[in-house]
Amino acid sequence: MTWMIFGGLVFSAVLEQCGLLSRIAYWILYKCGGSFSGAIFGVFFVGIVLNIITFCNGWIVACVLVYGLCKSMGMERSHQAGLICFAGAIGANGSVIYLYHPAFVSLIEYFRK
């Protein structure tokens, strides 16, 4: 877990340094209509899609994208940034409940016997 978080921090620093993080954030904003509520729903659905692609392990990439979105919109510490982070967390971590997660399925099969 520690190495995944460290890797996510390095990943976000590299993407921010080369400018790709802000481009991805602007693309998400463009596709969601360019409004604040669109950004919230966009981050939520991006978290769900990342979890579908990575079998519920996309939370670290979703954290990087939420950070990039808040950074590119100029929201350092505000209620709006907290709301976007909350929507990203619900999208990335809340979808574990209803998506296929191999670790949880193996525990269910183990305890079912």
QUITAHU-V746492 format. One line per field, one symbol per residue. burial: + if it has 16 or more other C-alpha atoms within 10 Angstrom, else -. A space follows every 50 residues. Layout:
BEGIN
burial = ???
END
This chain:
BEGIN
burial = -------++-++--++----++++++-++--+-----+++++++++++++ ++---+++++++++++++++++--------+--+++++++++++++---- +------------
END
